């Protein structure tokens, strides 16, 4: 029995767990089902579901993906890779593609399943990745999970983060990095963080004390 291992992937609140079987159809079926659909407002706690599977044989590599929206509609498709890949690399390809599809379809929360324990533990940070190609997949996953905000949304986020950590009086870079690590990005995030830190008297006093000569 495959153990279920959950991980969090920031913006989507993704949990990633093994799944033993998956059904797949052609990519065209998925595309035709997605075109023209509209996403109704739903509570953030309700996730989309993503199931990924791999198939690496002498005839080539492929990935099966099932994406289930909030209405319970399954969008199933199969992808044939143009290059020979190991099962784990194919699993990463399926995960990245599935995340892209979910993002393009308007998903804000995603619960993902996989049958690869190695991929699960690598994404979870439990296993170190030494192969450069696998590291690149992780970087792509990090980029996909980062949410791009408007400046108004970004100011709200950075204010919330600042209010929560003001006791430690963080500086501009630390504040911006906290927002980035939380899965948020907007073009003016560093300028906005600098503005907030500069107008905070406690942060300025703390910075002055740190840089005073002993």
N, C-alpha and C positions, 0 to 999 in steps of 0.2 A: 504494500500500500504506500502510495507516494505521500510523503509528509507535505503539508501545506506551509509554505514560508511566505510571509507577508512583508512587503516593503512599501515605503512611502515615496512617491515621486511628486512632491511639492505641489505645483499648480493644479494638477489633476486630482490630488489626493489618491494617487494610484496605489493599489495593493497588487502585488504580483505573486501568483500562486500556481503550483503545478496543476495540469489537467491531463487526463490520460487519453482522451479521444477527441477528435474534432471532425466536423463535416466541412467540405469545401466545394464550391462551384466556381464557375468562370468569373474572371474579373469583370467582364462585361455585365454580368448580372448585378454585381454590387454597384457599378456606376449607374445603371439604369434605375435602380431602386433609390439611389441617393439624390439624383437630379430632381429639383423642383420640390423637395420636401422642406417643410418649415418646422423650426424647433419652438415648441411652446414653453412658456415660463414654468419651471418646476423647481422644487426645493433643491438646494445644492447638495443635500445629503444623498440624493438619489444618483447613483453612478450609471454610466454606460458600461457595458461589459465587452471585454475583448478576449478572445481565445486564439492562441497562436500555436502552430505545430510545424514541424519540419519533416522533410523527406529528402535524404541524400543517398542516391544509389549510383550504380555504374552508368545509368542512363542520364544522370544529371541531378541537379538540386532544385527543390521547390519548397514553397511554404503555403500552408493553409491558414486562413484567417476568417474568424467569425466576429462580427461587430453587432452588438445588440443595443438598440437605442432605448430611450426612456419609455417608449410605447410598447416595448417587447418585440419589435420587429427585428428579425435576424437578417443580416446582410453577409452572405457567405461568398467567398471567392478563393481562388488558388492562383499562386504566382509561380511561374517557372523562371528560375535564375539563369542568366546568360553565361554564368561561370560556375565551375565546379567548386563546391564549398562543403565544409564539414557540417555535421548536424548542428553543432553549437553556433557556427557562423550563420547558418540558415535561420536558426531560431532568433538570432539578433536581427537579421533582415526582416523577419516577420513582425517582430516587436516594433521596430522603427516604423515600418510601413503602416502597421495597425494604429500606432499613435498618431501618425500623420493623417490617416483617414479620419480618425475620431476628432482630431483638432479641426480639420477642414469641415467636418459635418456639424461643428458647433458644440462638441462635448466639453464641459467644464470639469467634470469628475469622471474618472475612468477606473474600473476594476479589471485588471488583466490577469490572465491565466496562461501558464506554460507547463509543458511536461519535462523541461530541462532543469534539473536541480542545479547544475553548474552555472547556467545563465542566471538563475534566480539568486544564487549566493554571490555571484560576481556583481550583479547590479545592486545587491543588498550591502556590498562592501565586506562580506564575510570571507571571500576568497580574493587574493591578489591576482590581478591580471598582468601577465608579463608579455603576452603577444600584442604587438603594436596595433594590429588590425582590430582586435577586440577592444582595446583602449579607445580607438576612434569611434566605435559603436557607442561606448558609454558617453563620450563627449556629445555625440549626436542626440542621445537620449536626454542629456542634461539641457541641451538647447531646446529640445521639443517641450520639455516640462516647464520651461521658463515662460511666464506670461508677460506679454508686452502691454503696458498700461498707458492710458492717456496721462498728461501731466497732472490733471486734476485728481485722477485716481492715485497717481504716484505720490502726490503731496499728502494725501490722506494716509497712504501706507507708511510713508516715512515719518509722519507725525505719530502714528500709532506705535511704530517701532521705537521712536525716540522717547515717547512717554513711558514705554515699558522698560527701557534700559537707562533712563536718565540718571538713575542712582549711580551708575558707573561712569557717567559723563563721557560718552564715547565721542571720538572726533569724526571729521567729515568722512574719511575713507572707511572707518569702521562702520559708520551708520549706513553708508551706501552698500557696503559689502554684506551687511546683515539683511538688507532688502533683497540683494541679489541671491544670497544663499536661501532666502525664503521662497525663491522662485519668481521674483518680480523683476521687471526691467522696463524702463522708459528712457528716452533719449537724454533728458535733463536730470537724471537721478542724482548725479554727483553735484551739480550746481544747486539743486534743491536741498540736498543734505548739507552742503556748505552754508547755505542761507539759514537753515534751521539751527545749525550748531552756532553760527555767528550771533544769532539773536538770543541764544540761551545763556543767561548770565552764569549759571552754575557750570556749564560746559566751558565757558571762557575762563572762569576762575580756576577750574581744574587744570586746563591746558597751561595756564600761566605758572601754576605751581610745579607742574611736571618739568617745564623747561627752565626753571630757575636754577642757577648754579648752586652746587652744594657748598 
